[in-house]
């Protein structure tokens, strides 16, 4: 790749959080471009906090199950009391970042790459990561008649959701670690990396257009339902088998003006994750009920049962893995070295955890001063 091409690519990726042209494609789990306002309201009752309402954004996806379930079960609203919870759902990271920048939402559940892009694009002025939500839930699934071992991936056509998104970066980094070479922009090389929207990846697989995919859940389990086999779980590549897939972000303005509201949402998130981990079957049903309401169609039992065990629901943002993911993007030539200092503010979360008798979590030296 020429220096000119690489520079253009980097500029394009750095601006991804603000480019509408990419909204439909850039999402670790996203299937579209428009925000969808929730019409089901849970009554706000009790004492009002410092804001009349809080606007929460998330994706209708299993890696955002904390938000799905906390909303479905009324856990967030209970913690907010008389402050009204207003929810919008998004199918792409850039659209959620745009909504945050445009003061259309206050808090959001989002993947690491959009959070990094949004923070660096604004030169550290628009958001903070205030908690984790989920780890894992990403797999390399392949056609077992064509690919039987990891070595067999060489020379094959593998889909990722979008150029420069979280899974694309992870796959390019894995390819590099095998000693293989791929042009990060075109996806051509020892492996053909085909950027394919998650919603059409199952059709691409059944048609034979791709031989496999490095994708998040539930897309991975949908492919398994079409005959694919799991060749690698990305969690196996990380220390303690944990890496961030979903964080909670908040606008810096809202955090400064309404810390009590942010704290209430975090209490809801912590309580939701505890309930999910204690009641996995009920949690799956609750998540699927909200997915049906939001998308018109629930996930099949085989899909959700296959996807659920690979996702860990955690309050810890796993900050060290966010830093590593950024370094992988730089190594792949997809991102200029970002300054992530100050991207985290975990003080509200640690206050909630301490009150609950839980250990505090760390920001890997990237906390706001």
Secondary structure, 3 states (H helix, E strand, C coil): CCHHHHHHHHHHHHCHHHCHHHCCCCCCCCCCCCCEECCCCCCCCCCCCCCCEEEEEEECCHHHHHHHHHHHCCHHHHHHCCCEEEEEEECCHHHHHHHHHCCCCCEEEECHHHHHHHHHHCCCCCEEEEEEEEEECEEEEECCCCCCCHHHHCCCEEEECCCCCHHHHHHHHHHHHCCCCECCCCCCECCEEEECCHHHHHHHHHCCCCCEEEEECCHHHHHHHCCCEEEEEHHHHCHHHCCEEEEEEEEHHHHHHCHHHHHHHHHHHHHHHHHHHHCHHHHHHHHHHHHHHHHCCCCCHHHHHHHHCCEEECCCCCHHHHHHHHHHHHHCCCCCCCCCCCCECCHHHHHHHHHCCCCCCCCCCCECC
